Amino acid sequence: MKRQKMTVEFDDNCNKSNNLFDLLSEEIVFAILDFLDTNPLDRKSFSLVCKSFYSLEYNHRKTLKPLRQEHLPRILSRYPHVSHLDLSLCPRINDNSLTVISNTCKDSLRSIDLSRSRFFSYNGLMSLALNCKNLVEIDLSNATELRDAAAAAVAEAKNLERLRLGRCKLITDMGIGCIAVGCKKLRLISLKWCLGVTDLGVELIALKCKEIRILDLSYLPITNKCLPSILKLQNLEDLVMEGCFGIDDDSLAVLKDGCKSLKTLDMSSCQNISHVGLSSLISGAGGLEELTLAYGSPVTPALANSLRSLSALQSVKLDGCIVTTDGLKAVANCVVSLRELSLSKCLGVTDEGLSYLVTKHRELRKLDITCCRKITDVSIAYITSSCANLTSLRMESCSLVPREAFVLIGQRCQFLEELDLTDNEIDDEGLKSISRCSKLSSLKLGICLNISDEGLAYIGMNCSKLTELDLYRSAEITDSGILAIASGCHELEVVNMSYCRDITDSSLISLSKCAKLNTFESRGCPLITSLGIAAIAVGCKQLSKLDIKKCHNIDNTAMLPLAHFSQNLRQIILSYSSVTDVGLLSLASISCLQNLTVLHLKGLTRSGLVAALLACRGLTKVKLHVAFKSLLPQALFEHLEARGCVFEWRDKEFQAELDPKCWKLQLEDMIP
Amino acid sequence: MDHKDRLCQETWANSSSSGNELPKNISTQKPSYANFNFNAQQHQQKWEDTSIFGVRTNSTFQEFNPQSETQSLLPSNNNDHIKIPDRESSRINETLQTNKVPDWDPKAMLNNLSFLEQKIHQLQDLAHLIIGRRSQVLGRPDELLTQQQQLITADLTSIIVQLISTAGSLLPSVKHTLSVAMPPAGQLGGVLFPSGAGMNSSLQPQYSSASKVSDQSNQMDIAVNCGTEQNYSIEEHEMRDEEDAEEGENLPPGSYEILQLEKEEILAPHTHFCTICGKGFKRDANLRMHMRGHGDEYKTPAALAKPNKEASSEPVLIKRYSCPFAGCKRNKDHKKFQPLKTILCVKNHYKRTHCDKSYTCSRCNTKKFSVIADLKTHEKHCGKDKWLCSCGTTFSRKDKLFGHIALFQGHTPAIPPDETKATPGPSDKGDENEVANSVGSMNYSFGSGGANGSGAQDIMDVKGGVDDPASYFSPLNFDTCNFGGFHEFPRPPFDDSESSFSFLISGLCNYSQKTGGESSSNNIH
């Protein structure tokens, strides 16, 4: 009825022009709108077409991610069917806001994210829990001020299924006990860093909430006492016990039955657990698919042996462990078929061990050998010849791998989507070969001093799906290389060309064609001027993160176009640039600006800073030089902190820029 | 004396009123009967040689006094009846002596029955007489009536005593046939003596002292039994914790000797008595030290030495103890009898399980104990019970609270109200916008008021009935307050201005409460 009436009005207004959309029912338009979910701006454009689209859109919208608490009452009444409320952009959510939310959304609200918000308390949560009966998900991470009373309020949300309490350090067993008794339907609970929670609380959760699928107990002061009841959970699939130092071999030895339903287990940084404890923990967990043992006990044949029973194991992460060649070989023999292996920062990974492993596991999709400094071209040859289906290869700082080896990667692993070659010897020949990986979406070439525009041109020509390119301190790159990339890779979202000193405005002008660019870093590019930034501002409307530190030639004239066009800018780093009071103040018109770093801005005065800080109402984090701390009135800081802004004070001396080659040498001196 | 008086009263009341219940009780009172039997013998002994027992025998006589007093009050023409008690008691003794033989003697039985018959006839006559007299004398009816009543009661009592003993004489033989397999130690006359070597003369006073109230004791037992039978099932679960330590012991029945102390022995403050002056002691060693004062003959090393040291050379049968309370799991007649290990266990068990909790904690005025040591243990921790359950139970240890919560559905940990007060959101000083600012400050006051209201209000709900308002907020009182309501009855959302206002009110009255005002209860609902 309503719909027809609206159509009639529309027809009257438009002199009976035929709008095909009017023939579609609401349901069909909603189905179309469902496909617009990927980009929030598309929905906005849709709603701005006409009144009928506007009303269609607000009736359809399920998810809301508001910027300011002040507008909550209005937007909530405008969008009656919102079920997911993401408040992570609102640093300040007080009890009043939560009360408004709970009264407006009532039973339609199913999920709320308060992980980045502060200033609410027990009362607001209580109102939320009592009014929104269908609430199934609450994210309270980082609510470091909440106490047990707040947890007791959460426990009133009887239908809660997913609860994240990461870093709620003041919540103790008592609060967790309330939640365990109140929220019987919990499927996911994250207690990471809840330092007040001990065995008792965890045990009660395991006893009372039988539906739990995902349990994160990282860094809790728990011991073996709670383990038997955890392992009795019939539905538990994902157990994270990173950094639980209280659990050791002796206590695990008494465990008889493992958890059959377990699929993912993370025992990172549990230094007191060796293969003995591990094997008793995973005994019976035959369905385990993913095992993370990062920063744990050394990888020896004994440890590998304990993995033998895990026939479904697909992913093993051993980051930061001491690895012996025998151990690696034993892992290769004991595990059926790996699809993902991470040996990042492992000491002791040799060519022998790694090449044995990759020949056994030809189905590897993801391999991380970051900082395995002993491996050479032998390993690369085996990896590339055995694992042709690799989609992700991360090999930052494999410094013994010679430049010729990188050619093999391009020749043999053409399905690569992610490639991290930071700090390697790769040269233009290698890049030319790698350009064959047409699916490449993320390419990191930071600190690759041997590559030049020529190699980059091949990438630009062939890798049209590239979304992320990192050229940090790859000093040989100039405008022509960037031009080739910009003209070939229109999907680019993240570009880092920091310390490529020869880059000029023309690179930026060419990059401004990449409309999806959201993160742009050009630190220490002294040739860039305001003109280039203006071009980026105009061309890249999605820009949310901009780092122009140490670009001395950028001044206020760059800020004006940014302020006007980059309405999505969240974070800006202006340190060492030539921006002054006026430029800073003009940024106030960017309503969603949250992070601001202004160190060593020569032209910035005290009053200019005060005006800018007061004007940018959405600020959540400001980095300032410590000198301002005494210059500005204390009341101002209190006021801004009450708005939800956090100050970080830096006391760094003004640093002159080093020559890139010199920087590299200095870096190598530091590595033993 | 207080205790004894009560016993007497019970006996009297019971003998006149609950005659029909007796047979039933008799059947469950096998041990009591046997004790009675034994005690009667002791009695005789006592009468023969009262000088040994000094104080004790005096008290025995005092107990008999009420009876004789009432008798002396009776009119003179009833003299022949007044004599009855004396006669009767001597006869009882006679019959009892015949009963000493463990086997059933039909002749003695017949004797008893004919005596009873005679007795009942006498009582009938008395009743007739009273009826006849009542029609004649109309003056002073009240006084006369009470006298008559007392007279009849006295006679009835003696009849009942006799009846019980007669019926009881049947029991050992019955029991004999039923449970031949039972060890003889548990069998004999209901377990009285530490038989054999352990028994020596120094123990004698102890047992005779037990006999002092024994005439009443078996009847008293009956009375208590009638009264407490329904309580018993409730009390049984209370005893689980106290002797849990021995639970694991699994001696095969018969491998140990069962001893059963009488209630009076258990409750007696002293167990060792001076044979000369009658002074009581808790420990034999103290008695021996005391004895030195009575003469040089007690100062010899032999007299001061531990008396039964030598006896220990013989193989000692393991001793276990039975609770005298019929129906108790610790009573040897219970199907799943679990013996108590030591006399101390018996004492603590009996006091904890079958006695009133007469010691009240002076700090919290709530917790009661029957064993003084328990009170002292509690007082050490009283006030430290900070772990609360929504049901109102408090725990001194967090793990105990969590065990409780794990066990019971719907119970949740209760957050102490201080914590809700400590959590009001940070103040809203920041909002420069005028409107937002005013809203913010309103919200702030609401925040703190609400915190008080919802947390503390519940305490007041429950504590409305507590007399001492000054102690409302002392931590000791947590165990009386009930946080259950907070979780079980969802509270209306306090979002609209009206209800937030009401919370402010409750916050205020909360404050007045704190300062000692008695008001709040009318504000609560």
Interface residues (C-beta under 8 A of the other chain):
Chain A: E70 N94 D95 N96 T99 S102 N103 R118 F119 F120 S121 Y122 N123 G124 M126 S127 L130 N131 E145 L146 R147 D148 A149 A150 A151 A152 A155 E156 D173 M174 G175 G177 C178 V181 G182 L200 G201 E203 L204 L207 K208 L614 E638 H639 L640 E641 A642 R643
Chain B: W387 K398 D399 F402 I405 A406 G410 H411 T412 P413 I415 E419 T420 A422 T423 P424 G425 P426 S427 D428 K429 G430 D431 E432 N433 A436 V439 G440 M442 N443 F446 G447 G450 A451 S454 G455 H487 P490 R491 P493 F494 D495
